[in-house]
Amino acid sequence: ELTEYMFSRFESGVGDVRRNGDREHRLPNNLNVGFRGVRAKSLVVSLPDLAFSTGSACSTAKAEPSHVLKALGLSDEEVRESVRFGLGRSTTRDDVDYAVNRIAQVVARIRSAKRGVA
């Protein structure tokens, strides 16, 4: 339920977001998304107060694109835009709201900079 809430907040608060993977057949506490036009590594570096990743737990030290996301049919660019969130038992709606708000700020800043708007 909380991952669905998080994704709906991304859709309404960030926009131009893509869910990676099947909505039903996945780990219930795992959400992998891509923010179009935003490199995942830039997002992670810009948000040291949040815990999320650019890859799977078993491949976070590897530099190459996720073989799982590639197998799902994502392009190299879509893979580079993808981040993974793991929500735990202690994660609350307030935690999700905080994360989405912070991510929305950074995504907007990165997208504006790419368009040449200060």
C-alpha positions, 0 to 999 in steps of 0.5 A: 500500500505504501509503495502505491502511495509513493508512486501516486505522489510521484505522479502528482508531485513530480510528474513525468515518472515511469514505474519500472517493472510489473505493478502486481508481480514484484516485491511489495516493499520495493519501488523502482521508478525513473524520472525522465530527464534526470540522471539517477546518480545526480538525484542520489548525490543531491539527496544525501538525507534520503536512502535510495539506490540506482541499482539492485541491492546485489549490484550497487557496486557495479558501474554497468546498467542494471541487467534486470532493468535491461531485461525489462526492455528499458533503454540505456537512458531509461536505466540511467534515470532509474532509482530503487526505493525499499520501504521497511516496516517502520516507514510511515506516510510522513517518511514517504511525503518527506522523501517525495517532497525532497525529490520533487524539489531536486527533480524540478531543479535538475530539469530546469537547469537542463532547459537553461532556466535558472 
